[in-house]
Amino acid sequence: MKDADIGNVVEGLKVAKQPLSDFAQLMENFHDPFLVLIACILSLRTNDNTTYPATLRMLELGKTPEDFANCDIKVLEKAIYPVGFYANKAKQIVDLSKELVEKYNSKVPDSIEELCKFKGVGRKTANLTIAKGYDKPAICVDIHVHRIFNRMGYVKTKTPDETEIVLREKLPQKYWIDINTLLVTHGRNVCKPIKPNCAICPIKCYCDKNI
């Protein structure tokens, strides 16, 4: 893939309109950094089919840092079960909410560095919170973004964190917010880890795998 083709790749994925999972659509509808943050925490190491109903049950308990700072951990555990590591995530959300209330006046920080100070919050979660919650340029790189851009030849990296660093240098900023949703959806429907369905890929003409 040539660097100059990135605009055509992004447009091709937008035109293809691959279906979003219910959870991905829910995340697209969130415009509150706190909701993006806690939903993202739930989603880690858990598939969307499990995360979606768990997120809806969690939101029945509250929608603000104050709500969860005062939430009984066992009640939250029951609501989010069976997401992966549900007990740890329940405690993390309550502790994080308390910290937001006590140290940040209930406002989620809008910098990656500050967000990563919270226990259990990594760069993927921090970037997604800024991009989706604040609508500010940030590159959320997960396994799909990392795999697809390497497969296409746009980057040559070994880890998602390394991919983020490279993308910050070469990916035009106007694509930063949307790239995660586009590539995650493409990765789940077409460009799968094993046996990618290249025959129906809308951007295969730009991919090194097909050269």
N, C-alpha and C positions, 0 to 999 in steps of 0.2 A: 504493500500500500504506500502510495506517495503522500507525503505530508499535505500537499495541496488538495488532496481528495477528501479531506475531512469534512468539508462543507457538504459535499455530495453524499457522504456516508450518513451524516446526521439527517439530512433532508430525506434520504431514502428510508431511514428508519421511521421518521415521522409520517411519511406517506403510507408506509406499510401498516401502521396502526395495529401492532400486535396487541392482543387483549391483555389488560392488566389483571392481576389477581385482585380479589376483594380487598386484601390488606394493602396492596400497592395503591389501589384507588382511594382507600381511606387516607393513606399518607398524603396523597396528592391533594386531598380536600382539607387537610390540616393547615392552618396558617398561624398556629400558636406554637412558639418554640418549645414550650414545656410539654405539650402533647406530642410533638415530633420526638422529643428526647426520650420520654418514658415509653412510647410505643416502639421506638428503635431498640431500646434496652430489652423489651420483651421479645423482639424478633430475633435477637442474636442466638444462633445455633438452634433455631426452631423454624419449621416450614410455615409458609404463609397460611395454609389451611388451618393450622392450629393457632397461629398468632392472631388471626382476625377475630374469631369469637372471643378469645381471651382479652383482647384489647377493648372490645365492646363491653365486656363484663367489668373490666377495670374502670372504664369511664362512667359506669353507673355509680361508682364509689366517689368520684370527684373529677375535677378538671383543672385544679389549681395546686400550686405547691402547698398552700395552707391546708387544702383538703387531705393531701397525702402525708403531710407532716404529722397530722393528727389521726391518721388511719391505723387501725390495729393490724399488725403485720400478718397475723393468722387469717384475718378476714381477707386481706389482699392476696395471700397465698392461695386461699380457696378460690378466689375470683379468677386468678390467672392460670391456675392448674389446667392442663398439663404442659405448659410451655417448658422448655428445657431449663433446668436449674431454677425452677419457680421459687423455691424458698430463698435462694440467694438473691434473686431478682427483686422479690418483694422487699427484702431488707434494704437492698440497694436503693430502690425507689423511695422508700420512707426516709432513709438517711440522707439521700440527695435532696429531698424536698425540705427536710429540716434545715439543711445547710443553706439552701436557697433563701429560705425565710429569714434565717438568723444572720447571714453574712452578705446576702445580695439583694435584700429588700424584695424578695420573691421574684426577681427578674433573672431570667436565664442569660448568662454571658453570651456575647455575640462574637467572641474570638475563640479560635481553635485552642490556643495555648491555655486560656482560662478554663474552657470546658474540659480539657484533658486533665485538669487538676482534680476533678471529681473521681472518686474511686470507681473503677470499672468502665469509665468512659474513654474510649480510644479515638483515634483520628477518624475512623469511618463514621462513628456515631456523631462526633463533633462536626464533621463536614456536612453530614446530612441535616443536622439541626440548624446549621447556619443557612444552608441552601434552601431547605423547605420551610423552615420556621421564620427566617428573616428575609428570605428572597434575596440573599446576598451571594455573590460568586464564591463558590466553594466546590471542591471536587471530591465527591464521595466515591472511593474506590473499594469495591468488594471483589469477591472471587470472579464474578462475571465480567466486570470491567477489566480486571487484570488479565483474565484468560482471553477474552475476545480481542483486545487491542494487541496482545502478543501474537495471537493466532493470525491476525490480519497483517501484522508487520509494522504497525504504527509505533510500537515500542518494543524494546528488547530488555525485559526486566525479570527479576526472579521473585519478587514479592509485591503484594499490593501497596505497601508503603513506598517501595521504590518506584512503582508505577505512578503513584500520586506525585512524587517529586518531579518525575520526567514530564508528566502531563501539565503540571503548573508552568513548565518552561515552554511547552510547544502547543498545547491545546488552546485555541482562541478563547478568551474569557467568556465570550457570549454563549459558549456551549457548556460551560461548567455546571450550571444548575440542572440542566435537563439530561446530561449524558448518563447519569446513573440509572434513571428510570428507563431510558431508551435501551441501554445495553443489558440491564437486568432482564427486562421483558424479552428482548431478542435472545438472550442466553437461555431463558427457560423454555421458549417456544421453538427456536430454530437452531441457534448456535450452541448446542448442548455440549457438556464436557466430553461425553463419549458419543460417537456417531452423530456429529452435527448434520443437520438436514440441509446440505448445501444446495440441493436441487430447487428448494423453494426460497432460498435466501435472497432478499431484495438488494443486497449490497455485495454479492459474491464477486462481481467484476472488479472490485477494489481489494479483494482479499488475496494475500500471498499464498494461502493454502490452495487456491484455485489456479495459480499460475503454473 
